[in-house]
């Protein structure tokens, strides 16, 4: 709770205490009897109630006057002022004319409970904003730069590329870079939502916004502050509220025309029946009550708050949604198109099987010698299992076939079946879903290795969850038909397309988009680097492993910062719940207001019921909106 909110809460409590005492004394001692003159009896209670009224209403009065000066007349402050000042005036008129005095207590009650609603609204918005604004804690305050052998403390945006920065334990990493000295543990929770610390060492890439926990690190800067991860995320968060949903735009336009309309209706309600019946005070009272009820707080506040709570709930789960319009649209997505490598699969190849099993170590050792200088993912999967010897081997790359390793005495053949056939090697053909590497020594076949891309552990359950929500799931891949068919079966996707070149993915998504019906939306899920064109072309682009990827943050509408597919089904549940609550609030608020407005016009309602129709409905709608933040992983 902010200092301002605390001050307002104290002011509300004091006013409520004074109002209860005054209200009790008024009804027990009859304050209007203190002055014996019947035409002046209203003065004493009016003065007492006016003091309490001004204490609680001064800021509302000031806002109304300021907005009128700026040309913004018809807002909730104006309605509250007209209704409460009118009630006071009506009480004075009734007192002067010798009628029963009423209106003073109701005027104070209306403005008091309006302030209660405003306080509750501010608290709710602040609480919903907290999960998003906590991301602002990742903004670095300074950078320790090594210049001419000395450490200078400067602003992060003044650090140049390739400069060396020092990050001490407890400090935020101010810029993206590569560790050149030191080992440490990083707290990445602010970026990814991941609670477990991450161990880092020399040559590891680190991202701005992480907190260094244990040892001092020397980092060579690879991105200036403007291009850094923390800057991109902060820009995304700060501008999220600018992207408004259709529901929010509707409410904004609705309030723009609704408020002047009800003011005109209130004036007509006060004048026309009053001219006919000559009972002006009764119809003015009904008109004032009409104004209290008509205040659109419940809609104007609860609808944006629902979306804000939904976006906040997503950010708690490591999901960044760029605006409420994307949250609203994501609720309507019924087709999910997935890139395979790096999205549904880990993108890091692993040795799945070695033939023959009894010569596994020898097969891997020979393959490791041949692949020791390669950076290819397949070579890395072999090298992760063996420490290759050099033994003076000279490596020769045979394009499209494999590698020859020769040391003058022995020759190692490591590659595909074409390499075996080309060199006349009698090999045992292996079968399996994946890439097969054949190994021979001195033209004698030794064995073969099956290498596969690993499916992410959570992928099958996420696909199943989306299918259960009656969504279509499609996988696109450049792999051959056999590999694509095997992965598709393991995942349970609705359909797949294999042997696609990168440009073919855009064509496939275009075809899916052109075949969809009205009010149907297509989401593409990719790694955010090679898939940027498809992410931008789809209705909702979702990037996997987006942290550290400029393309992911800029091209996609939703960024899964944990690199976890479960974020998709969580985001879908959040979108569904948010939109359900939005429509609940619209129907509930409008239904209650229309009902009480009719009762007010017919004289069956007073300002106490009007307070419920305004403040009570707003509080209930706000409480309902805050339910959006309750979805967790």
Number of C-alpha atoms within 10 A of each C-alpha: 9 10 8 10 15 12 11 17 16 12 16 19 14 14 19 19 12 15 20 13 11 18 18 12 12 15 10 9 10 12 19 21 15 15 14 9 11 15 16 17 20 26 16 15 21 22 12 15 21 18 12 19 25 14 15 22 21 10 13 19 17 13 16 22 17 13 15 14 10 9 9 12 17 20 19 22 22 21 24 25 23 18 26 27 19 20 25 24 16 22 25 23 17 18 21 17 13 15 13 12 21 18 22 26 25 21 25 26 22 27 24 25 19 26 21 20 22 19 18 19 22 16 15 20 21 14 17 24 17 15 19 22 17 12 20 17 13 23 18 21 14 18 24 21 25 15 11 7 7 9 14 15 14 13 15 20 15 12 21 14 15 14 15 23 25 22 21 18 17 14 18 24 31 32 31 25 26 21 23 16 14 14 17 19 18 23 21 22 19 19 23 23 16 15 10 11 16 15 13 17 16 15 14 13 17 23 23 23 28 27 24 23 19 14 15 17 23 22 27 23 23 20 18 21 23 13 15 23 26 27 20 18 24 17 14 18 21 14 11 20 17 12 13 18 19 13 18 23 13 12 18 15 10 14 20 13 11 16 21 15 13 20 19 11 16 21 16 15 19 23 16 13 15 16 11 9 10 12 12 17 15 15 26 23 25 25 27 30 31 32 29 32 32 26 27 23 24 26 26 18 21 29 26 23 27 31 32 25 28 31 32 26 28 30 27 22 22 23 26 28 25 25 22 26 21 22 27 19 20 25 19 18 18 19 22 25 25 21 22 26 19 19 22 29 19 16 16 15 21 20 21 16 15 21 16 14 11 9 12 16 14 14 24 23 18 23 29 25 24 30 25 18 13 14 10 10 15 20 19 19 19 22 21 11 14 16 13 18 13 13 9 10 18 14 18 13 15 12 8 10 16 21 22 22 23 20 13 9 7 11 20 24 29 29 25 18 19 13 23 22 11 9 10 11 17 12 18 13 10 15 9 14 17 20 17 22 21 27 29 24 19 13 17 16 18 21 26 27 25 19 23 22 25 18 21 16 13 14 19 19 15 21 25 18 16 19 18 10 13 11 16 18 20 21 22 25 21 18 17 14 14 13 19 21 17 12 22 21 13 11 20 17 21 17 14 20 19 17 14 15 12 15 11 15 20 19 13 16 20 14 11 16 18 9 10 13 8 6 9 14 20 22 26 24 28 28 27 28 18 12 23 21 18 27 29 18 18 23 20 23 29 32 31 28 22 26 23 21 17 17 19 28 27 20 21 31 25 29 30 30 23 21 20 20 23 18 24 22 18 20 28 19 19 27 25 19 20 29 22 15 22 25 13 15 24 18 12 16 22 16 12 15 22 14 12 23 25 13 18 25 20 11 16 12 18 19 26 16 18 25 22 20 24 27 27 18 22 27 22 17 27 25 17 17 30 24 16 29 24 12 16 12 12
